[in-house]
Amino acid sequence: MTSPAFYLPDGDAFLATELTRGPWSLDHQHGGPPTALMIRAVETFPQRAAGLQIARVTVDFLRPVPIARVVCRVAVVRTGRAVQVLAVSVGAPDQVAARATVLLVREPGAALPAPNDHAPPPLPPPESGEAFRLPFFPGTVGYHTAVEGRWLRGRVGGGAAVAWMRQEIPLVAGETPSPLQRVAVVADSASGVAAGVDPLSHTFVNADLTISVHREPEGEWIGMDGVSVAERLGLGFTGAVLHDRRGAFGRSAQAILLGERG
């Protein structure tokens, strides 16, 4: 029996399992797993320039990603001495559902002298938090049953929260996810953890996701110190500081489309 995973390899494609299921439809994926799958495609791309590290990933969700057979495609946009830009997409073989621009930069050859560091202090460890599962998903099996979380402060719907999350299953069956793949799987949940509206009465669908990192994250647990803004006209925004046990390593940002549940 195949071990649980978000995706099963299928030749040059992947079969999305029901564990990718998101909060808004039984037939569509949560944004985290396909974002991580695009990062995996970049990390294994043969034309990725040597000596460069991923610094930013910006995803546009063009349409819902189906729980079905999906493919990733990568293309070079620009390659320079210190920078490479790649374009990557994911979706059904005949339809792109999400598209990302990935910026890679060259690591400096020597340590910088005494950088001006205003990073926030490290978060309390996950073990000090209260266990939780995201409560607003349909069905009994989905993304919410494949990740675990620990609350530190706040609550869903309160507009500000601090929590740890980690995936409990592989991204692709038989593989160990990379550090940045782990970040992508949970960073899309910042808008849920720090939701600015009541999830029982409103939807809050993010149309995009940007992840920027200034160092490679460490370990399985990803901390999110998130704040959401919700406007009456239906536009929202979620920003989060991303942490590992060592401290802050990056930021995430999401534009949110708000609505009433039907």
LUMTOR-905656 format. One record per residue (C-alpha): residue in one letter; residue number from 1; x, y, z. Coordinates in pm, whole numbers. Layout:
BEGIN
LUMKOL  r    k      px      py      pz
LUMKOL  A  NUM       X       Y       Z
...
This chain:
BEGIN
LUMKOL  r    k      px      py      pz
LUMKOL  M    1       0       0       0
LUMKOL  T    2     134     342     -92
LUMKOL  S    3     216     557     208
LUMKOL  P    4       4     873     247
LUMKOL  A    5     137    1176      59
LUMKOL  F    6       1    1487    -106
LUMKOL  Y    7     105    1356    -448
LUMKOL  L    8     184    1022    -609
LUMKOL  P    9     435    1014    -898
LUMKOL  D   10     276     930   -1234
LUMKOL  G   11     540     938   -1506
LUMKOL  D   12     621    1303   -1570
LUMKOL  A   13     308    1411   -1377
LUMKOL  F   14     160    1371   -1030
LUMKOL  L   15    -167    1235    -898
LUMKOL  A   16    -306    1465    -631
LUMKOL  T   17    -453    1273    -340
LUMKOL  E   18    -753    1379    -133
LUMKOL  L   19    -505    1502     130
LUMKOL  T   20    -450    1810     -89
LUMKOL  R   21    -818    1909     -49
LUMKOL  G   22    -866    2274      46
LUMKOL  P   23   -1131    2456     248
LUMKOL  W   24   -1356    2586     -30
LUMKOL  S   25   -1443    2279    -237
LUMKOL  L   26   -1427    1902    -216
LUMKOL  D   27   -1279    1900    -568
LUMKOL  H   28   -1002    2160    -536
LUMKOL  Q   29    -661    2167    -374
LUMKOL  H   30    -538    2387     -93
LUMKOL  G   31    -281    2637    -221
LUMKOL  G   32       7    2502     -14
LUMKOL  P   33      78    2164    -179
LUMKOL  P   34      77    2291    -542
LUMKOL  T   35     302    2581    -440
LUMKOL  A   36     543    2333    -285
LUMKOL  L   37     520    2116    -598
LUMKOL  M   38     627    2415    -810
LUMKOL  I   39     921    2478    -576
LUMKOL  R   40    1017    2113    -611
LUMKOL  A   41    1010    2155    -990
LUMKOL  V   42    1249    2449    -963
LUMKOL  E   43    1480    2267    -722
LUMKOL  T   44    1511    1973    -963
LUMKOL  F   45    1520    2181   -1284
LUMKOL  P   46    1827    2081   -1492
LUMKOL  Q   47    1883    2440   -1611
LUMKOL  R   48    1879    2588   -1263
LUMKOL  A   49    2201    2789   -1229
LUMKOL  A   50    2457    2646    -987
LUMKOL  G   51    2541    2841    -673
LUMKOL  L   52    2210    3028    -659
LUMKOL  Q   53    1947    2999    -389
LUMKOL  I   54    1574    3071    -401
LUMKOL  A   55    1505    3413    -248
LUMKOL  R   56    1144    3477    -352
LUMKOL  V   57     848    3284    -487
LUMKOL  T   58     542    3474    -615
LUMKOL  V   59     238    3264    -706
LUMKOL  D   60     -76    3374    -890
LUMKOL  F   61    -366    3133    -848
LUMKOL  L   62    -541    3169   -1183
LUMKOL  R   63    -812    2913   -1109
LUMKOL  P   64    -868    2634    -856
LUMKOL  V   65    -613    2353    -879
LUMKOL  P   66    -810    2029    -933
LUMKOL  I   67    -761    1717    -725
LUMKOL  A   68    -652    1523   -1032
LUMKOL  R   69    -347    1447   -1244
LUMKOL  V   70    -130    1761   -1259
LUMKOL  V   71     192    1860   -1430
LUMKOL  C   72     459    2120   -1355
LUMKOL  R   73     645    2307   -1625
LUMKOL  V   74     952    2529   -1577
LUMKOL  A   75    1109    2782   -1814
LUMKOL  V   76    1404    3020   -1787
LUMKOL  V   77    1308    3387   -1796
LUMKOL  R   78    1652    3534   -1732
LUMKOL  T   79    1994    3415   -1624
LUMKOL  G   80    2268    3652   -1514
LUMKOL  R   81    2588    3630   -1315
LUMKOL  A   82    2414    3677    -980
LUMKOL  V   83    2043    3634   -1056
LUMKOL  Q   84    1820    3382   -1230
LUMKOL  V   85    1444    3414   -1283
LUMKOL  L   86    1236    3106   -1358
LUMKOL  A   87     869    3074   -1453
LUMKOL  V   88     686    2765   -1332
LUMKOL  S   89     327    2649   -1364
LUMKOL  V   90     106    2372   -1227
LUMKOL  G   91    -230    2239   -1339
LUMKOL  A   92    -407    1979   -1544
LUMKOL  P   93    -213    1877   -1857
LUMKOL  D   94    -432    2101   -2076
LUMKOL  Q   95    -490    2393   -1836
LUMKOL  V   96    -264    2603   -1614
LUMKOL  A   97    -415    2662   -1269
LUMKOL  A   98    -133    2846   -1095
LUMKOL  R   99     176    3027   -1219
LUMKOL  A  100     482    3133   -1019
LUMKOL  T  101     783    3354   -1073
LUMKOL  V  102    1086    3233    -879
LUMKOL  L  103    1384    3456    -810
LUMKOL  L  104    1718    3293    -737
LUMKOL  V  105    2021    3493    -619
LUMKOL  R  106    2385    3409    -574
LUMKOL  E  107    2510    3357    -221
LUMKOL  P  108    2776    3613    -118
LUMKOL  G  109    3131    3489    -129
LUMKOL  A  110    3221    3630     212
LUMKOL  A  111    3038    3722     532
LUMKOL  L  112    2919    4080     553
LUMKOL  P  113    3054    4294     837
LUMKOL  A  114    2804    4342    1125
LUMKOL  P  115    2476    4367     928
LUMKOL  N  116    2202    4594    1061
LUMKOL  D  117    1969    4330    1206
LUMKOL  H  118    1617    4422    1319
LUMKOL  A  119    1477    4071    1311
LUMKOL  P  120    1199    3996    1560
LUMKOL  P  121    1286    3771    1854
LUMKOL  P  122    1242    3393    1816
LUMKOL  L  123     902    3244    1894
LUMKOL  P  124     839    3015    2191
LUMKOL  P  125     886    2653    2079
LUMKOL  P  126     599    2451    1928
LUMKOL  E  127     587    2229    2234
LUMKOL  S  128     466    2526    2442
LUMKOL  G  129     159    2577    2221
LUMKOL  E  130    -190    2426    2213
LUMKOL  A  131    -254    2159    1950
LUMKOL  F  132    -507    2246    1679
LUMKOL  R  133    -642    2150    1338
LUMKOL  L  134    -784    2410    1100
LUMKOL  P  135   -1159    2400    1169
LUMKOL  F  136   -1325    2528     850
LUMKOL  F  137   -1263    2248     598
LUMKOL  P  138   -1537    2038     435
LUMKOL  G  139   -1521    1664     470
LUMKOL  T  140   -1323    1449     709
LUMKOL  V  141   -1008    1408     497
LUMKOL  G  142    -803    1685     342
LUMKOL  Y  143    -513    1922     388
LUMKOL  H  144    -630    1993     744
LUMKOL  T  145    -577    1628     840
LUMKOL  A  146    -228    1617     682
LUMKOL  V  147     -79    1906     882
LUMKOL  E  148     -66    1974    1254
LUMKOL  G  149     -46    2300    1441
LUMKOL  R  150      30    2461    1777
LUMKOL  W  151    -137    2787    1883
LUMKOL  L  152      75    3043    2064
LUMKOL  R  153    -152    3348    2048
LUMKOL  G  154    -479    3453    1885
LUMKOL  R  155    -758    3255    1720
LUMKOL  V  156    -902    3190    1374
LUMKOL  G  157   -1116    3489    1281
LUMKOL  G  158    -941    3725    1520
LUMKOL  G  159    -728    3895    1254
LUMKOL  A  160    -394    3831    1427
LUMKOL  A  161    -239    3505    1541
LUMKOL  V  162      89    3331    1611
LUMKOL  A  163     109    2959    1545
LUMKOL  W  164     339    2678    1443
LUMKOL  M  165     250    2428    1170
LUMKOL  R  166     417    2131    1005
LUMKOL  Q  167     322    1876     743
LUMKOL  E  168     282    1519     864
LUMKOL  I  169     318    1344     527
LUMKOL  P  170     558    1369     231
LUMKOL  L  171     488    1615     -48
LUMKOL  V  172     561    1342    -304
LUMKOL  A  173     542     978    -201
LUMKOL  G  174     885     829    -133
LUMKOL  E  175    1059    1169     -98
LUMKOL  T  176    1172    1383     192
LUMKOL  P  177    1053    1741     139
LUMKOL  S  178    1315    2015     117
LUMKOL  P  179    1313    2300     371
LUMKOL  L  180    1149    2543     129
LUMKOL  Q  181     891    2285      23
LUMKOL  R  182     790    2256     389
LUMKOL  V  183     756    2633     410
LUMKOL  A  184     534    2646     102
LUMKOL  V  185     302    2371     227
LUMKOL  V  186     209    2572     537
LUMKOL  A  187     274    2940     445
LUMKOL  D  188     -44    2952     237
LUMKOL  S  189    -230    2881     563
LUMKOL  A  190    -127    3215     716
LUMKOL  S  191    -449    3367     582
LUMKOL  G  192    -645    3096     765
LUMKOL  V  193    -453    3104    1090
LUMKOL  A  194    -476    3485    1105
LUMKOL  A  195    -812    3516     927
LUMKOL  G  196    -975    3857     971
LUMKOL  V  197   -1334    3730     936
LUMKOL  D  198   -1541    3451    1091
LUMKOL  P  199   -1472    3138     883
LUMKOL  L  200   -1817    2998     959
LUMKOL  S  201   -1993    3292     792
LUMKOL  H  202   -1736    3420     539
LUMKOL  T  203   -1487    3293     284
LUMKOL  F  204   -1136    3436     248
LUMKOL  V  205    -977    3305     -69
LUMKOL  N  206    -622    3420    -140
LUMKOL  A  207    -559    3508    -504
LUMKOL  D  208    -182    3498    -468
LUMKOL  L  209     104    3406    -236
LUMKOL  T  210     449    3559    -203
LUMKOL  I  211     720    3394       5
LUMKOL  S  212    1050    3581      57
LUMKOL  V  213    1335    3429     256
LUMKOL  H  214    1668    3573     366
LUMKOL  R  215    1812    3237     475
LUMKOL  E  216    1726    2870     435
LUMKOL  P  217    1474    2754     696
LUMKOL  E  218    1561    2473     935
LUMKOL  G  219    1356    2184    1070
LUMKOL  E  220     999    2064    1021
LUMKOL  W  221     805    2326    1219
LUMKOL  I  222     724    2660    1055
LUMKOL  G  223     604    2947    1273
LUMKOL  M  224     371    3219    1142
LUMKOL  D  225     321    3553    1313
LUMKOL  G  226      37    3680    1096
LUMKOL  V  227    -192    3982    1072
LUMKOL  S  228    -493    4022     841
LUMKOL  V  229    -679    4330     725
LUMKOL  A  230   -1035    4295     595
LUMKOL  E  231   -1218    4580     420
LUMKOL  R  232   -1595    4615     378
LUMKOL  L  233   -1561    4619      -1
LUMKOL  G  234   -1432    4261       5
LUMKOL  L  235   -1058    4310     -28
LUMKOL  G  236    -820    4180     236
LUMKOL  F  237    -453    4124     299
LUMKOL  T  238    -252    3887     517
LUMKOL  G  239     113    3937     602
LUMKOL  A  240     319    3704     820
LUMKOL  V  241     669    3679     959
LUMKOL  L  242     794    3323     905
LUMKOL  H  243     999    3152    1175
LUMKOL  D  244    1183    2832    1248
LUMKOL  R  245    1317    2739    1592
LUMKOL  R  246    1622    2957    1531
LUMKOL  G  247    1418    3271    1457
LUMKOL  A  248    1269    3466    1167
LUMKOL  F  249    1385    3362     820
LUMKOL  G  250    1135    3530     588
LUMKOL  R  251     795    3684     516
LUMKOL  S  252     475    3589     335
LUMKOL  A  253     204    3805     180
LUMKOL  Q  254    -140    3725      40
LUMKOL  A  255    -414    3929    -129
LUMKOL  I  256    -751    3805      -1
LUMKOL  L  257   -1090    3802    -172
LUMKOL  L  258   -1360    3811      98
LUMKOL  G  259   -1717    3689      63
LUMKOL  E  260   -2017    3550     246
LUMKOL  R  261   -2069    3177     263
LUMKOL  G  262   -2363    3064      54
